[in-house]
Amino acid sequence: MITREDVEKLATLSRLKLSEDEIARFQGEMSSILAYVDKLKAVTGPESGPVMSVNRNVLREDANPNESGVYTRRLVDLAPDHQGDHVKVKKIL
């Protein structure tokens, strides 16, 4: 059961200012959410925890990779402003 103090503490940590009605409503909603989570835990049980899988590389090697810089000139020429092989952008501070 979520207490009023729990809701107030969560509101403070979240930097929210809640009215009395909101505190009461959230207290009920959070309690029902936690009760639902408890039901899910009872149904699934502790033995059905996270499934551990073997990590593997799902990417493949490129069959026909492009040479580096083949499209650089065409792409740079499409930019509104460029200098050499570099695209010029506005200074961001």
Backbone torsions as a table, in degrees:
resi	resn	phi	psi	omega
1	MET	NA	129.0	177.7
2	ILE	-82.5	129.4	179.2
3	THR	-91.0	166.6	177.2
4	ARG	-60.4	-38.9	-179.8
5	GLU	-64.4	-36.4	177.4
6	ASP	-61.8	-44.7	179.7
7	VAL	-64.6	-42.5	179.8
8	GLU	-64.5	-39.4	178.8
9	LYS	-65.5	-44.1	177.6
10	LEU	-62.2	-38.5	178.8
11	ALA	-64.9	-40.6	178.8
12	THR	-65.1	-45.2	179.0
13	LEU	-63.8	-31.9	179.6
14	SER	-87.3	-0.9	-178.3
15	ARG	56.8	45.1	177.7
16	LEU	-112.5	143.4	174.7
17	LYS	-106.8	114.6	-176.6
18	LEU	-107.3	143.6	175.0
19	SER	-79.9	171.5	179.1
20	GLU	-60.8	-40.5	179.4
21	ASP	-64.6	-41.1	179.9
22	GLU	-66.5	-39.2	178.4
23	ILE	-60.9	-46.2	179.6
24	ALA	-63.8	-42.5	-179.7
25	ARG	-65.0	-45.6	-179.4
26	PHE	-66.9	-32.6	178.0
27	GLN	-61.6	-44.5	178.0
28	GLY	-67.3	-42.9	-178.6
29	GLU	-65.4	-43.2	-179.9
30	MET	-66.3	-37.2	177.6
31	SER	-63.5	-42.3	179.8
32	SER	-68.8	-34.1	177.5
33	ILE	-65.4	-45.5	179.5
34	LEU	-66.5	-34.6	176.2
35	ALA	-64.8	-39.6	178.4
36	TYR	-64.7	-41.0	177.8
37	VAL	-62.3	-40.0	177.4
38	ASP	-62.5	-38.9	176.5
39	LYS	-62.5	-42.9	179.3
40	LEU	-62.6	-40.6	178.4
41	LYS	-62.7	-39.1	-179.6
42	ALA	-67.0	-37.0	-179.3
43	VAL	-72.7	-44.6	-175.8
44	THR	-81.0	-35.4	179.3
45	GLY	76.1	164.6	-176.5
46	PRO	-72.2	-24.2	-177.9
47	GLU	-72.7	-15.1	-179.4
48	SER	-101.0	46.4	179.1
49	GLY	-68.0	-164.1	-178.2
50	PRO	-61.7	140.9	179.8
51	VAL	-80.9	123.4	179.4
52	MET	-90.4	124.3	179.6
53	SER	-117.9	157.6	177.5
54	VAL	-81.4	124.2	177.7
55	ASN	-71.5	135.6	177.2
56	ARG	-146.2	157.7	179.7
57	ASN	-77.5	120.2	-179.6
58	VAL	-98.4	0.1	178.7
59	LEU	-90.9	151.0	178.9
60	ARG	-111.4	160.4	175.1
61	GLU	-71.6	143.1	175.8
62	ASP	-67.0	131.9	179.9
63	ALA	-73.5	-40.8	-178.6
64	ASN	-131.4	73.3	-178.4
65	PRO	-68.8	148.8	177.7
66	ASN	-80.9	151.2	174.1
67	GLU	-68.7	148.0	179.9
68	SER	-63.6	130.3	175.8
69	GLY	84.9	5.1	-177.9
70	VAL	-62.7	-40.6	-176.5
71	TYR	-101.6	4.7	-175.2
72	THR	-57.9	-50.1	-176.2
73	ARG	-61.2	-43.8	-179.4
74	ARG	-64.6	-40.7	-179.8
75	LEU	-69.5	-42.4	-179.9
76	VAL	-65.8	-37.7	179.0
77	ASP	-64.2	-24.8	178.5
78	LEU	-77.4	-18.1	-179.5
79	ALA	-71.1	147.1	-179.3
80	PRO	-63.5	-33.0	-179.3
81	ASP	-143.7	129.8	-179.3
82	HIS	-148.1	161.9	177.9
83	GLN	-139.3	112.2	-176.0
84	GLY	64.6	-127.8	178.7
85	ASP	-96.6	17.5	-177.0
86	HIS	-117.8	140.5	175.8
87	VAL	-86.1	130.4	179.3
88	LYS	-91.4	133.9	178.4
89	VAL	-128.3	166.6	178.0
90	LYS	-67.7	148.3	177.6
91	LYS	-71.6	131.5	179.9
92	ILE	-116.2	126.2	179.0
93	LEU	-106.4	NA	NA
